[in-house]
Amino acid sequence: RGFAKRKMLAAAKRLISSAPSSIGMVAGRCMSSWAPSKFRVKGAESFGALDDMLDNDKVKTWVKSYAELMEPEFIHVCDGSEEENKYILDSLVHSGTFIKLNEKLRPNSYLARSDPADVARVEKQTYICSENQRDAGPLNNWHEPESMRQTLKDLYKGCMKGRTMYIIPYSMGPLGSHISHIGVEITDSAYVVANMRIMSRMGKGALDVLGTDGDFVPGVHSVGHPLGPKQPEKAWPCNADNKYIVHFPETREIMSYGSGYGGNALLGKKCFALRIASTMARDEGWLAEHMLILSLTNPEGKKKYIAAAYPSACGKTNLAMLEPTIPGWKVECIGDDIAWMKFDKDGTLRAINPEAGFFGVAPGTSMHTNPNAMRSASGNSIFTNVALTPDGDVWWEGMTKEAPQRLTSWLGREWTPESGVDAAHPNARFTAPANQCPIIGDEWEDPAGVPISAIIFGGRRSDTVPLVYESFDWNHGTFLGTVCSSETTAAAEGKRGVLRNDPFAMKPFCGYNIGDYFQHWISLGQKHGSKGNLPRIFYTNWFRKNEAGKFIWPGFGENSRVLRWIFDRADGVDNAEETAIGALFGYLKTICTCSLGSFCLICSLGYVPTVESMDISSLSLSNEEMKELLKVDRERWLEEVENYKRFYDKDLEGVVPKAIYEQLDLLRDRLSKA
């Protein structure tokens, strides 16, 4: 053991000697304590030095108060530089949190393995601590704010002993955009620093935008694992049995404790960009949504922008980075997960992607399902809870047709195809810079945002819901958002494969009463609808199955055929047929030849479509399969209406606004008269 210790110290000395003279190391500690001296101070002992690092008095006062409470050994103000990033990454390798991947196969990329008890969002421990319980609504866990503050204060007391407190200034959205907002996160996790550098515009640029008196969203995070004088760091520090992810809407504060994983710790993501931002949007008249943004260009060079909301792991990233199969059409990615949208003076809804990277679900992602996501993560990326190949690359289920014969699983164990368990965790993730996406649009960092022509809602439904249909108007489109439903996935804790309602794909992310959120959408339509620029609203379902339990629609790149129809509808092309649930695309006339049966409901309810509205000539789909994809079964839809009503009355406790109930009644009437 003495030889091993001398060898380790010699290696540390070599690393130190290779660093710039301004870099230091705390003996016996993780190299995450390294930092340029001008951005680091010794704990709470040198607060005067923070005055030189931070110009904003509100930030300084806030940081000092938490430094006194948490008692870190060092304070590090992140500048976002390449030099800083290199030493953060080195520190994570040194501590065992990161494994450096094969530089030739996956340059400048790393693998992290979390604690098995810290692998996903923890919705049961996520709280909205509004002053009034009613403001949290039926879908959020509410807790009285002052007692929660005391609970967190007790947990935070001394929680960073022996650790480095990192101060992360960041911009959600392009620097200086009127749609963007600044946040500052306090954390004791170098893993968070490395990921936030990819996922946001982090560092000096954000501080410059913030200025001396700018407002910011404060976020406090700790893994809840203080270190004693000689206590070694864990590869994945966390407090698995004591997790809190807490939001205070009135003061726009975020506090997190115990988890080091994903959105529990990267506070700019779901906590700020959705839960807190949704309350800001309500108060200020804009939208913060769980939506991708893409641009679609037709062969004539005309471009339209589409935003789309899907629950996690329902193909949203695949759609955002889609490669069209129809000749002459082009898709470009603006964002894959979150959209902030504000109306301009002309009443046009303009959107930005507030994030700077992709935090994508790895399992199921492949060169077949999403080649552009694979290319985005080809280097300069972080992989969490995936498997490791013998040659130092990553692998996960669905990445290749055949699994490798030997791997190291996400648990660090030897794995073979006969092991009987997944090699990667179902919620394994990749963190990759958005600017590495081969189809990232030139406009993705336009501070003015992009004009949205269409909004899509969707979910994972094996029956009942057609492939695609369009709402009649904005209120009806808002209604479609309220009835989004999908099978649960590994992105959240709980059982998989259970159907759950997920309105607007915001159930885990809306920071206030969901009924008020519905009304906010209705009110925005009333306010801006007179200008005639509201986006059209659609609903899609790629996941309808046949009697054998197989998906009918081929999906992936073939979804461009549906996007083309949406593009044409947004462009004013009359190529749809009115039905009881909305307008469907114009293929139906060619296959609806009978005079009886539920499928004829489609033809009896409105517009006769044109055959040319969606090119499916090269698909190996039979007429019967297309009928099933587009089928509107009257009896099943009447049952669906009653399910919606139960959801509104029971799960949402009757907070749904009158305008949405009116849409439900209209749907019931249309179905009853068909």
ABEGO torsion letter per residue (X at the ends): XAAAAAAAAAAAAAAAAABBAABBBBBGBBAAABBBAAABBBEAABAAAAAAABABAAAAAAAAAAAAAAGBABBBBBAGBAAAAAAAAAAAAAAGABBBBBAAABBGBBBBBBBAABABBBAAABBBBBABAAAAEAABBBBBAAAAAAAAAAAABGAABGBBBBBBBBBBEBBGBAABBBBBBBBABAAAAAAAAAABBBEAAAAAAAEAABBBBBBBBBAGBBBBAABBBBABBBBAABBBBBBBAAAGBBBBBGBABEAAABAABAAAAAAAAAAAAAAAGBBBBBBBBBBBBBAAGBBBBBBBBBBBGAGAAAAAABBBABBGBBBBBABAABBBBBBBAAGBBBBBBABABBBBBABGBBAAABAAAAAAAABGBBBBGBBBBAAGBBBBBGABABBBABBBBAAGBBBBAAAGBBABBAABBBBBBAAABAABBAAAABAAEBBBABBBBBBBBABGBBABBBBABAAAAAAAAAABBBBBBAABBEBBGBBBBBBGGAAAABABBAAAAAAAAAAAAAAAAAAGABBBBBBBBAABBBAAGBBABAEEAAAAAAAAAAAAAAAGBBABBBBAAEBBBBAAAAABABABEAAAAAAAAEBBBBAAABBAAABBBBAAAAAAAABBBAAAAAAAAAAAAAAAAAAAGGABBAAAAAAAAAAAAAAAAX
